[in-house]
Amino acid sequence: MTQIQKYTKKDGSTAYMFNAYVGRNPRTGKNVYRKRQGFKTKKQAQIALAGILRDIEENGIEANNSEIVTFNDLYTIWLEQQRMNVKQSTLIDQQGFIETHILPKLGKTKLNDITVVSCQKLVNAAYNSGLKRYSYVRSVTAQIMRYGESLDIMKDNPMRRTVLPRKQHNEDKLKYYTKEELTTFFKCLKEDGNIQQLTFFRVLAFTGARKSEIMALQWKDIDLSNKSITINKTVAKAAHNTMAIQSPKTHSSNRTISIDDETVQQLNKWRMIQRSDYLRMGFNTSNEEQFVFTDKMNQLHKLAIPNQWLSSIITRYNLPKITPHHFRHTHASLLLQAGIPVKEVSERLGHKDITITLEIYSHVMPEEKEKTAAKFANFVGF
């Protein structure tokens, strides 16, 4: 009898799954399994399993598979399964990427005509085009084909046997502001005079939090007395160009971050201005559920808005080009240069392990190599 299994997802939540043996394919002689996951309750999984068994009993193992002819057909049923497995923002990202970079080249191809050679050409073309996420072309296509295998629609997964082109080491040089550049940036922001933007980038640069985490902050998440910010949610793009609040990227992303006195003062100043300015526009922002950063209609900003703010400041004051995410790199690099332990930096940033932090460390420390000998001698004392 098939067991309904409980498992833990990447974000720390639990779900249910099954991998049921449903018989032997009369055409191939292979054992056939039906795997489904992402059910919120055990009852939902049991109902889905019963439906699959009933359908196979009435129509046979290959009945539904006969309609899955092309890669686009397979992608369509994979996407429906994904809706139960991942967050809405992840699904939207996957859907946009696949329909832009994969389906135009592979969508109309019959599954039986997809070969290792055609898959390798797809991966190589993505690499040669300069696509930054070229490796994702390989991984997500292989994931879809693996789903096809699990449903006994595909005999093999040719993408799995492709070779990923080696990433050039100089392709993605880590970007961040130096201490001097950061100081100049905030001087320009203060001169510009927009208090909300100044507060947003102050929190962004002095906490190392992700842009989407800062945009999701409510006043109840900020303890100005104890000088701390609790990160427990994130803003994500939802369907129909709307915004949604969801759980953080990973379980380790749930964290409490200490903030400095200047950041506390800036947040206090913004809260008072927000209350008075928004009240004149007809909005009462005094309750603790109020979001910290909102537009003129007191709605959550679109994810692209901070990028637009930053681009405008950079252009106006001729500053080095950087993105909001690079302030996260800036925070990490300055902490590391200040001698803060890597593990402590990693926990502050909400990394699931120190590997990502060490990557930043490897970019920052070459600038400190010339000082190493002097630091050692000064510490030893002779």
Disulfide bonds with the S-S distance in Angstrom:
none
